[in-house]
């Protein structure tokens, strides 16, 4: 099984960004878009990635959040069109989870805007109990976690996205979603497959507590206690805008925690230049390969580069 991993598309549309909708956290985001982000995040790199993924003939595509910038409706329409027209894959071959930019404001989070626009991609294959309303600071929507059972693997989609104050980009799963994750990992259909956990924020937090509070995953330790029961698997994330491969050691083996670069970011370094990752899983569920495909500007092509291990 061949799996492509995209993240941090940041597809931009300011349609709908009328003045009164900027009188909140979106104001700082809008300023950042106008003077910085718009110059370095380019949609043509995302569209080129879709073309290359189609050429490679992958079996499944995962997208680990931050598909938008300001969680505006028009941005989600752009992303939905990208999934339908550029990737050209049916919903059962795509798994997508939100990032902090996709729950940018309390209104977007409260209305579950991401879930509304991407509902066909979030349907779970297991009859899981709907998690209770999130506790304080949680990020649970009715769609998360979801489970997609595909051959030897079980994709487990989590949401670490919840609205934060300006200049804060941290995430959290919340107690309700963690309890649901525990039930998912214990399910027989998941236990007999290799789990592939999808979330926007990485499991490994920055060394600095202050930086963790600003951009890390608040309940990583609690998630780690659940994942340590797993003997092998993948935890795929975005958020860092760089290729990175780390290991989470478990009681009976390890989980490969792998981050993808932003699919739209133009950068000088191989570690950060736009692209996507590819994972190979054999019929027995063993992970046989982890590679990354780096965008080559001007040529609209890709070349394979290693995923740096940390």
C-alpha positions, 0 to 999 in steps of 0.5 A: 500500500502506498500512502501520500501525505500532504500538510499545511496547504494554506490555500488562500481566498480573502473572499468573505474577509469583509471588515467586520469579520476581521475584528477578531483574531483574523486581523493579525492573520490578515496582516500576516497574509498581506505582508508575509505569508502570501509571498511565500505560500504559493498555490501552484506548488499544491496543484503540482503536488496533486498532479505528481501524486496522481502520476505515482498512483498512490492508494490513499492520501492523508492531509494533516491540517491547516488547509486554510488560513483564516477558516473562511467558507471560501477557503474551504470551498477552494480546498474541497475543489482541490480534493475533487478536481486536482487529486481526483480521488473519491472520499474513501481514498482520502483522510483529512484532519484540521489544523489550528488555522482551520479552527481559527476563530471561536465561530469557526470552531463552534459551528464545526465549519471544517466538519461541515465542508469535509463530511464525506472524508470524515465518515468513520468505518467503525460504529464509534460512540459519539464523544461527549462535548469537549471539556474546557479547552478541548478540540472534539467535534462529532467527527473525531476521532474517525477510523478508516480501515484500508487493507492492512492499516487503520487510519485514525483521524484526530483533531488537535485544532481549537481557537487560541488567542492571537499569536498562539498556535498550540493544540489540544486533544482534550479528555473526551477525545483521548477517551475515545482514542483509547476505545479505538485502539482497543477495537479488534478491527484496529488491533489487527491492523497497523494504526496510522494516527493523523493529527496536525500538531506533532507529538514531540513538543519543543524543549522550551515550556514557553514554546510548548504553550505557544505552539505545542500539543498540550496533552501530548503526555496523555496521548503518549500513554495510550500510544505506548500500547502499540507495537508499530505504526505511524503518527503523521503530522504537519504544523512545523512546515518541515520534513522530520522523522522521530520515533516514539518508543512503545512497550513493544516496539516504536511508532514512526512520527513523521512530519510533512513540509507545507505543500505550498511553502517556497523555501531554499532548504530541502527540509522546508521546501514544499512537497509531500511524503510517501509511505510504503506498507506491505500486506502484513502491515510492516512499514517498508519505506518513508520518503519525501518528494521536494518541489522544484520551482520553475520545473514544476517537478519533484525530486526525492529527498530524505526525511531528516531523522531527529 
